[in-house]
Amino acid sequence: MAQLSLRMYILTSLLLVFVKVLPTHATNVSSSDLRSPLGPVVDLGYAAFAGNSTSPTGQVDSPVTFFGGIPYAQPPLGDLRFRAPRELDERVLDKGNIKVTDARNFGPACIQQPAVVGVGSEDCLNLNVWKPTNATEGDSLPVIIYVYGGGFYAGTTQGFPLYDWVVQHPTGVVAVSVSYRLNVLGFLTGSAVRANGDENAGLLDQRAGFEWVQRHISKFGGNPSEVTIVGESAGGASMVMQVVAYGGTQTPPFKRAVAQSIGFGPTANASQIEVLFENVTAAAGCPGDGEVALACLRGASLGAIVSAVNHVPTGQVSPVIDGKFLPDYPSRLIAAGNFSTVDFIGGHCANDGRTFVGGSPSQFTTDEDVATIPFMRWPSVTNSTIQQALKLYPSPDAPGSPFTSQYDRAAIMAGDIIFTCMDWFLANQMSKKGVSNVYNYKWNAPDPVLLAAAPYEGVMHTSDLYFLFEGTNSAINAGFTFTPFNSTEASLSAEAIAYWTSFVESANPSTGRLSYSPEWMPFATPGQSSQMSIVLTESSTPGTSNSTMEALTPEHIERCEFWMQANVTAETTI
């Protein structure tokens, strides 16, 4: 596949969808003759959509057909601001006069942070579907749903094309990506919202998208009983929160989950939540009593909302413990076994922590630097806990220390707190609850574009996305860039996609692995003394693999047990 042409195809689409809403170009046709000059049609009964079966390289009759910008909930406007998504009217009212809507491009992105009037839209609760062109209702193909990351304040579906996931899989999969509300519009909270609205609206958006898939994916050839949700960073944290949703008391609308670089920040407490609410309403020109301010905010102009979004410090409006969807911190729910038992892959990039350690190598020269800089984002962590951590992460000067520098020491610590230990913790607890299809990985190949910009970060955060999504590099409010793979990058990309889609199909990433790829062994098996992880590594020879299995070290497990206990006692609150 000519990857550069794929980039041009996506970027051309973005010129339309990133700035304004998707045009309908609806035509009325009889239900007995659902055809359109625009492209292949899928009839959902209440609506019909015309897709794009021209390949990204310009090939007519592509093996994959794309349907974009399909609404999965009512527009969250006016009185529906700061509320859970409302289901569409999906009654079949007039079978003889069905509108076929142009779904050949992505829908509008949700408003980002920083926000710009005219970039993105409030009316953004849409999803995209990629299906094998020849797939029809009744084929019962496994389904992938991808949820983007971006700190819960940015991110769009446009940067994560799933074309290769569908075209590469030998027996067919259907892929979906879901947009959800971000920052203030997705995660405003406080007592006023709790009384007359819904907290964690963005997470509820995701769930509504999953439920739409349950109702309608069979029309695209998908099997609603074989759904795998996948996400990275904030999307990975979303996977965890979807798994622990409702304390595991409700049957989830998915069977498997893949959580990549599970990114958690500190969760705001009750007093911080009220301060954030006051800051948002004041910035939007809606000061005063909570309920009055919230009513004002629902009627505020989009320009006022944009001002409020930009007034809040980046990333401070994010998921909270709402007592309903999230009855407690995910770490506490996992520790108590209060989560849905689903097949699970969890993993991280080798140097995730370097992106979030708080400084560059030159800023870390002493123990004091390690004890202060990384913990600026965790003000509730006590000095006693920090001193215990320094012992668990010995100075590079100490005999037998695994760390090459103070920067390496601090970055591994930051990575363990924010990313690494949650994937181990959930895998460990899933295994204890009897889930056999549990797998762990470490991504050990850097994103070459990011590496050139910051060589000291190594296999930094989002490196896996580069390989899984056509060389993607996202830029907030500026569309996306896609870098063509060289031959060895292409081999690792194909290897990883085969593992991921094999898990989607069979709950085992090795079933459909490529001929040159090693077997990916389970995280834990009966009688196995070590917990196992695959290290996904780029080979220097095209068409070969340098990936290997490794046993997790006792030191790594000890550190993760330490941080997860700190979470349970609410010091780091994730």
C-alpha positions in Angstrom: 0.0 0.0 0.0 1.3 3.5 -0.9 1.4 5.0 2.5 2.0 8.6 1.4 -1.2 8.5 -0.7 -3.0 7.4 2.4 -1.7 10.4 4.3 -2.9 12.7 1.5 -6.3 11.0 1.5 -6.8 11.6 5.3 -5.4 15.1 5.2 -7.7 16.0 2.3 -10.7 14.7 4.3 -9.6 16.8 7.3 -9.8 20.0 5.4 -13.5 19.4 5.4 -14.3 17.7 8.7 -12.0 19.5 11.1 -13.5 22.9 10.5 -17.1 22.3 9.8 -19.7 19.6 10.2 -20.1 16.7 7.7 -22.5 17.7 4.9 -25.5 15.4 4.6 -26.0 15.3 0.8 -29.0 13.2 1.8 -31.2 11.6 -0.9 -34.5 9.8 -0.5 -34.7 6.3 -1.9 -37.0 3.3 -1.4 -35.9 0.8 1.2 -36.2 -1.9 -1.4 -33.6 -0.2 -3.6 -31.1 1.4 -1.2 -28.4 2.5 -3.6 -26.6 5.8 -4.0 -24.2 7.2 -6.6 -22.0 8.3 -3.7 -21.0 4.7 -2.7 -22.1 1.5 -1.1 -25.0 1.9 1.3 -25.6 0.3 4.7 -29.3 0.5 5.8 -29.8 0.7 9.6 -33.5 0.9 9.4 -33.9 4.3 11.0 -31.2 5.7 8.7 -28.9 4.7 5.8 -25.3 5.8 5.0 -23.3 5.8 1.8 -19.6 4.9 2.3 -16.3 5.3 0.5 -15.0 2.2 -1.2 -12.1 3.9 -3.0 -8.8 3.0 -1.4 -6.4 5.6 0.1 -4.2 4.9 -3.0 -7.0 5.8 -5.4 -7.8 2.2 -6.2 -11.5 1.7 -7.2 -13.2 -1.3 -5.6 -11.0 -1.2 -2.4 -11.1 -4.2 -0.2 -12.1 -1.9 2.6 -15.1 0.4 2.7 -15.2 3.4 5.1 -18.2 5.0 6.7 -17.5 8.2 8.6 -19.2 10.7 10.8 -22.2 8.5 11.7 -24.1 10.1 14.7 -24.5 7.7 17.6 -26.3 10.1 20.0 -28.3 13.3 19.9 -26.2 16.5 19.5 -25.2 17.5 23.1 -26.3 21.1 22.7 -28.3 23.6 24.7 -30.0 21.8 27.6 -28.0 18.6 26.8 -24.7 20.3 27.6 -23.1 18.6 30.6 -25.5 15.7 30.5 -25.1 12.1 29.5 -25.6 11.4 25.8 -29.2 10.9 24.7 -30.0 8.0 22.4 -31.1 8.9 18.9 -34.6 8.4 17.8 -34.0 5.1 16.0 -37.6 4.3 15.3 -38.2 3.2 11.7 -40.9 5.7 10.7 -41.1 5.5 6.9 -39.6 2.5 5.3 -40.6 3.8 1.9 -38.6 7.1 2.1 -35.2 6.5 3.8 -32.6 9.2 3.6 -29.2 8.0 2.4 -26.6 10.3 4.1 -23.1 10.9 2.7 -20.7 9.2 5.1 -17.6 9.2 2.9 -15.6 11.4 5.3 -14.8 11.8 9.0 -17.3 13.7 11.1 -16.3 16.9 13.0 -13.8 16.6 15.8 -14.8 17.5 19.3 -13.6 20.9 20.6 -10.0 20.6 21.8 -7.9 22.5 24.3 -6.6 25.0 23.4 -9.9 25.8 21.8 -10.5 27.9 18.7 -13.8 29.0 17.5 -14.4 27.3 14.1 -12.1 24.4 14.8 -14.0 21.3 15.9 -17.6 21.2 16.9 -19.9 20.7 19.9 -22.0 18.4 17.7 -19.3 15.8 17.6 -20.8 12.5 18.9 -20.1 10.5 15.8 -18.2 7.3 14.9 -16.5 5.8 12.0 -16.6 2.3 10.6 -14.2 0.4 8.4 -15.4 -2.9 7.0 -14.3 -5.4 4.4 -16.0 -4.3 1.3 -17.5 -7.7 0.7 -18.7 -8.1 4.4 -22.5 -8.2 4.8 -25.0 -8.7 7.5 -24.7 -12.2 8.9 -20.9 -12.5 8.5 -20.4 -12.1 12.2 -16.9 -10.7 12.0 -15.1 -9.7 15.2 -15.2 -5.9 16.0 -12.5 -3.5 17.1 -13.5 -0.1 18.8 -10.7 2.4 19.1 -10.8 5.3 21.6 -8.2 8.0 21.2 -6.1 9.5 23.9 -5.0 13.1 24.5 -5.3 13.7 28.2 -9.1 14.0 28.1 -8.6 17.6 26.7 -7.6 16.8 23.1 -7.7 14.0 20.5 -9.7 13.1 17.5 -10.5 10.0 15.4 -8.9 11.4 12.3 -5.3 10.7 13.4 -5.9 6.9 13.9 -7.0 5.3 10.6 -7.9 1.6 11.0 -7.7 0.8 7.3 -4.6 -1.4 7.7 -6.1 -3.3 10.6 -9.0 -4.3 8.4 -7.1 -4.9 5.2 -4.3 -7.0 6.9 -6.5 -9.4 8.8 -6.9 -12.6 6.7 -10.4 -13.6 7.7 -11.9 -10.1 8.3 -12.6 -7.7 11.1 -14.8 -4.6 11.4 -13.2 -1.6 13.0 -14.8 1.4 14.6 -13.5 4.6 16.2 -15.6 6.8 18.5 -15.5 10.5 19.2 -16.2 11.7 22.7 -16.5 15.1 24.4 -13.3 16.6 26.0 -12.2 19.0 28.6 -14.9 21.3 30.0 -17.7 20.0 27.7 -16.8 16.4 28.5 -15.8 16.5 32.1 -17.1 19.5 33.9 -18.2 18.5 37.4 -19.2 19.9 40.7 -22.2 19.8 43.0 -24.3 21.8 40.5 -23.5 19.3 37.7 -24.2 16.4 40.1 -27.6 17.9 40.9 -28.7 18.8 37.4 -26.5 17.0 34.9 -24.1 14.2 34.6 -20.4 13.9 35.6 -18.0 12.1 33.3 -20.0 12.8 30.2 -17.1 12.0 28.0 -16.8 8.5 29.4 -20.6 8.1 29.1 -20.2 9.2 25.4 -17.7 6.3 24.9 -20.2 3.9 26.5 -23.0 5.2 24.3 -20.8 4.6 21.2 -20.2 1.0 22.4 -23.9 0.5 22.9 -24.6 1.9 19.4 -22.2 -0.8 18.1 -24.1 -3.4 19.9 -27.3 -2.4 18.2 -26.1 -1.8 14.7 -22.7 -3.3 13.9 -24.3 -6.5 12.5 -25.4 -4.4 9.5 -21.8 -3.8 8.6 -21.0 -7.5 9.0 -19.8 -7.3 12.6 -20.6 -9.5 15.5 -21.8 -7.5 18.6 -20.9 -10.5 20.8 -17.2 -10.3 19.8 -16.2 -6.7 20.5 -12.8 -5.6 21.7 -12.2 -2.0 22.9 -8.7 -0.5 22.4 -7.2 2.8 23.7 -3.9 4.5 24.5 -2.9 7.0 27.1 -6.1 8.7 28.2 -7.7 6.2 25.9 -5.9 3.4 27.8 -7.2 5.0 31.1 -10.6 5.0 29.5 -10.3 1.2 28.9 -9.6 0.7 32.6 -12.5 2.9 33.6 -14.8 1.1 31.2 -13.7 -2.2 32.7 -14.3 -1.0 36.3 -17.5 0.9 35.4 -20.3 0.4 37.9 -18.0 -1.6 40.0 -18.3 -4.5 37.6 -22.0 -4.9 38.4 -23.2 -4.4 34.8 -22.5 -6.6 31.8 -20.1 -4.5 29.6 -20.9 -4.0 25.9 -17.5 -5.6 25.0 -15.7 -8.9 25.5 -12.1 -7.9 25.4 -10.0 -4.8 26.2 -6.6 -3.6 25.1 -5.1 -0.8 27.3 -1.9 0.8 25.9 0.2 3.1 28.1 -2.6 3.6 30.7 -2.3 7.3 31.5 -3.7 8.4 34.9 -3.2 11.8 36.5 -4.2 12.8 40.0 -8.0 12.8 40.4 -9.4 16.2 41.7 -10.9 16.1 45.2 -14.2 17.7 46.2 -12.8 21.1 47.0 -10.7 21.2 43.8 -13.7 20.3 41.8 -15.7 23.3 43.1 -12.9 25.7 42.4 -12.6 24.4 38.8 -16.4 24.8 38.4 -16.2 28.4 39.6 -13.2 29.2 37.3 -15.1 27.8 34.3 -18.3 29.6 35.0 -16.6 32.9 35.7 -14.5 32.6 32.5 -17.7 32.0 30.5 -19.4 35.1 32.0 -21.6 33.0 34.3 -20.6 33.7 37.9 -22.9 33.3 40.9 -24.8 30.4 42.5 -24.0 27.0 41.2 -27.3 26.1 39.7 -27.8 29.6 38.2 -24.3 29.5 36.8 -24.8 26.1 35.3 -28.1 27.2 33.6 -26.2 30.3 32.3 -23.4 28.0 31.0 -25.9 25.8 29.1 -27.1 28.9 27.3 -23.7 30.5 26.8 -22.4 31.1 23.3 -19.7 28.8 21.9 -17.3 31.7 22.1 -17.9 31.8 25.9 -17.4 28.1 26.2 -14.1 28.4 24.2 -12.9 31.1 26.6 -13.8 28.8 29.5 -11.9 25.9 28.0 -8.8 28.0 27.5 -9.0 29.5 31.0 -8.6 26.1 32.7 -5.1 24.8 33.1 -4.5 22.0 30.6 -5.6 18.6 31.7 -7.2 19.7 35.0 -10.7 18.9 33.9 -10.8 15.1 33.7 -12.7 12.1 35.0 -13.8 12.1 38.6 -15.3 9.6 41.1 -19.0 10.2 40.5 -20.4 7.4 42.7 -22.2 5.9 39.7 -20.2 5.1 36.6 -17.0 5.3 38.7 -18.1 4.4 42.2 -14.5 4.6 43.5 -10.9 5.1 42.3 -10.1 2.5 39.6 -7.1 1.2 41.7 -9.4 0.5 44.7 -12.0 -1.2 42.5 -9.4 -3.4 40.9 -7.8 -4.2 44.3 -11.3 -5.2 45.6 -12.1 -7.3 42.5 -14.9 -5.0 41.6 -14.5 -5.0 37.8 -15.7 -6.8 34.7 -13.8 -10.0 33.9 -12.8 -9.6 30.2 -9.9 -10.8 28.1 -7.2 -8.3 28.5 -3.9 -7.0 27.0 -2.1 -4.2 28.9 1.2 -2.7 28.2 3.4 0.4 27.9 6.2 2.1 26.0 9.7 1.4 27.5 10.2 5.1 28.2 6.7 6.4 28.8 7.9 8.1 31.9 10.5 10.3 30.2 7.6 12.3 28.5 6.1 13.1 32.0 9.1 13.2 34.4 9.0 16.9 34.5 12.4 17.8 33.1 15.3 17.0 30.9 18.4 14.9 31.8 20.4 18.0 32.9 17.8 18.8 35.6 18.3 15.5 37.4 21.7 15.3 39.1 20.9 14.7 42.8 18.6 12.6 45.0 16.7 15.8 45.8 15.9 16.3 42.2 14.4 12.8 42.0 12.5 13.4 45.2 10.9 16.7 44.0 10.6 17.2 40.3 8.5 14.1 39.4 6.2 14.6 42.4 5.1 18.2 41.4 2.1 16.5 39.7 1.4 14.4 42.9 1.2 17.0 45.7 -0.6 14.5 48.0 2.3 12.0 48.1 3.8 12.2 51.6 7.5 12.7 52.2 7.6 9.3 53.9 6.3 7.6 50.7 8.9 9.5 48.6 11.7 8.4 50.9 10.5 4.8 50.6 10.4 5.2 46.8 14.0 6.4 46.7 15.0 3.1 48.4 13.1 1.1 45.9 14.7 3.0 43.1 18.4 3.1 44.2 20.7 5.8 43.2 22.8 5.0 40.1 25.9 5.2 42.3 24.6 2.4 44.6 26.0 -1.1 44.0 23.8 -3.1 41.7 21.5 -0.2 40.8 19.7 -0.9 37.5 19.6 2.9 36.7 22.1 4.5 34.4 21.6 8.1 35.7 19.4 10.1 38.0 17.3 11.0 35.0 16.8 7.4 34.1 15.9 6.7 37.8 13.4 9.5 37.9 11.8 8.7 34.6 11.3 5.0 35.4 9.7 6.1 38.7 7.4 8.5 36.9 6.5 5.9 34.3 5.7 3.3 37.0 3.4 5.7 38.8 1.5 7.1 35.7 1.6 4.2 33.3 3.5 1.0 33.8 2.2 -0.4 37.1 -1.5 -0.1 36.3 -1.2 -2.5 33.3 0.6 -5.0 35.6 -1.9 -4.5 38.4 -5.0 -5.1 36.2 -3.4 -8.0 34.5 -2.5 -9.5 37.9 -5.9 -9.0 39.3 -7.6 -10.4 36.2 -5.5 -13.5 36.4 -6.4 -13.9 40.1 -10.1 -13.8 39.1 -9.6 -16.6 36.7 -9.3 -14.8 33.4 -6.9 -17.0 31.3 -6.6 -14.7 28.3 -4.4 -12.0 29.8 -1.3 -10.7 28.1 1.3 -8.0 28.9 3.8 -6.1 26.6 6.5 -3.5 26.6 6.9 -1.5 23.4 10.6 -1.1 22.7 10.8 0.7 19.3 10.9 4.6 19.2 8.8 6.8 17.1 11.6 8.1 14.8 9.9 11.5 14.3 9.7 12.2 18.0 13.1 10.6 18.6 14.7 13.1 16.2 13.1 16.0 18.1 14.1 14.7 21.6 16.7 11.9 21.4 17.1 11.7 25.2 13.4 10.5 25.5 14.1 7.2 23.7 11.0 5.0 23.3 8.8 7.8 24.5 5.1 8.0 25.1 3.0 7.3 21.9 5.8 5.4 20.2 3.5 2.4 19.7 0.9 4.6 17.9 3.4 5.5 15.2 3.6 1.9 14.2 0.0 0.9 14.7 -1.5 3.9 12.8 0.4 4.6 9.6 3.2 6.7 11.1 0.8 9.0 12.9 1.9 12.1 14.7 -1.0 14.2 16.0 -0.9 18.0 16.4 -3.7 19.6 18.3 -5.9 21.9 16.2 -3.7 21.4 13.2 -4.7 18.1 11.7 -2.2 15.3 11.6 1.0 14.3 9.8 1.8 10.7 8.7 5.4 9.6 8.0 6.0 6.8 5.5 7.5 3.7 7.0 10.9 2.4 6.0 11.1 -1.4 5.4 11.9 -2.4 9.0 9.3 -0.1 10.4 6.8 -1.6 8.1 7.7 -5.1 9.3 7.1 -4.2 13.0 3.9 -2.4 12.1 2.6 -5.5 10.4 3.7 -7.7 13.3 2.0 -5.6 15.9 -1.3 -5.2 13.9 -1.3 -9.0 13.5 -0.9 -9.5 17.2 -3.6 -7.0 18.1 -6.2 -8.2 15.5 -5.5 -11.9 16.4 -6.4 -11.0 20.0 -9.6 -9.3 18.7 -10.5 -12.5 16.8 -9.6 -15.2 19.2 -8.5 -13.7 22.6 -5.0 -15.0 21.8 -2.5 -12.6 20.0 -0.5 -15.6 18.7 -3.3 -17.4 16.8 -2.9 -15.1 13.8 0.6 -13.9 14.3 2.9 -13.5 11.3 5.2 -16.3 10.3 8.3 -14.4 11.6 6.8 -13.4 14.9 7.4 -15.3 18.2 4.6 -16.7 20.2 3.2 -14.2 22.7 2.8 -16.2 25.9 0.1 -15.4 28.5 0.9 -13.1 31.4 0.4 -16.0 33.8 -0.3 -19.7 33.4 -0.9 -22.5 36.0 2.4 -23.8 37.3 4.4 -20.9 35.8 6.6 -19.2 38.4 7.1 -16.0 36.5 4.8 -13.4 35.0 5.6 -12.9 31.3 5.6 -9.9 28.9 6.5 -9.6 25.3 9.0 -7.0 24.3 8.1 -5.6 20.8 11.3 -4.5 19.1 12.1 -3.5 15.6 14.4 -5.8 13.6 17.3 -4.5 11.5 16.2 -6.9 8.7 12.9 -6.5 6.9 10.5 -9.4 7.2 12.0 -10.6 10.5 11.2 -10.0 14.2 13.4 -8.9 17.1 10.6 -9.3 19.6 11.1 -11.6 22.6 9.4 -12.8 25.7 10.8 -11.8 29.1 9.9 -12.5 32.7 8.9 -9.5 34.8 11.6 -9.0 37.5 10.8 -9.3 41.2 12.0 -5.7 41.6 9.5 -4.4 39.0 6.7 -6.3 40.7 7.8 -5.0 44.1 7.7 -1.4 42.9 4.3 -1.8 41.3 2.9 -3.3 44.5 4.2 -0.3 46.4 2.6 2.3 44.1 -0.7 0.4 43.8 -0.9 0.4 47.6 -0.2 4.1 47.6 -3.2 4.5 45.2 -5.4 2.4 47.4 -4.6 4.7 50.3 -5.4 7.7 48.1 -1.9 9.2 48.0 -1.7 9.2 44.3 -5.4 8.7 43.6 -5.8 6.9 40.3 
